[in-house]
Amino acid sequence: MPFYRKGDLVKNFLFLLIVMTGLPALAAEVSVTMDDFNVHEETLLSAKERNERILKALDKHKAPAVLFVVGKYIQTPSDRELLNQWHTHGHTLGNHTFNHRPYNAKVTLNGEKIEILQCEKLLKDVPGFKKIFRFPMLAEGDTVEKRDGLRMWLDQQGYELGSVTIDASDWYIDQRLRQKLAQNPKLDLTPYRDYYLAHMWDRAQYYNDLSKKLLGREVKHTLLVHFNLLNALFLDDLLTMFEKNGWKVISAQDAFKDPVFKKRPKSLPSGQSLLWALAKESGKYEKELRYPGENDTYEKPKMDALGL
């Protein structure tokens, strides 16, 4: 009879259990990061209703998020009150510039600094604010000088980068949904929910596979979604889908502790998903990458064909 150490027996048992159940040894982990906080678009739902639904979904799934705020949308005391509710529910607020202009050829290095400081001035006394910054449209600079100059300045200012690992086109699906609702307020929302969930799952799989190819592991993912009607309606469904497929929904603050977020890719133009940028920098995945990574170019023909 062969001799087995106790540890070997335990490992063999766990391996057999995984094989027999078909479950992954470790669940992929995903967190919610939400952009913009535009409370002045009220198709179907008021700003208050939208806020309540999104916060309720995050509460249900125990998913402390980071909300990246665009300063220009905070215009009234009621806007600020809605924003304060995010801290009350245990979420963190980050800086997404004041005007939400992409950091490209039309915005100088100094201009981007001004945008960030304007937003910080607005948010600095709001409960839950933290110096974590996300570039609008994930555009991180069109030249080496602008890219590296802003990275150095952000470090000096004490900012962390709120990078995205799973990018997607929820903003475009939301845009199409609102256009259809303007034509037909009694529109059946189910096809939009189904398309949204299928799209988000496809993008999650793509970026998770890219993580394993690049790094040999699954990172703690930061999922990019927006404060829009689509997520007010279906964020609960989205998080439920991840959980039913074996993914673990975690805190965004926990996700940002993953060492991958310390990486600074040197690809140009700088930006997109952090994993996309690292893959671009490696030069090994040219056939797998599309630029821009997420764009209406890719979803429009699919939604047109479905009549959505």
Order of alpha helices (4+ residues) and beta strands (2+ residues): alpha-beta-alpha-beta-alpha-beta-alpha-beta-alpha-beta-alpha-alpha-beta-alpha-beta-alpha-alpha-alpha
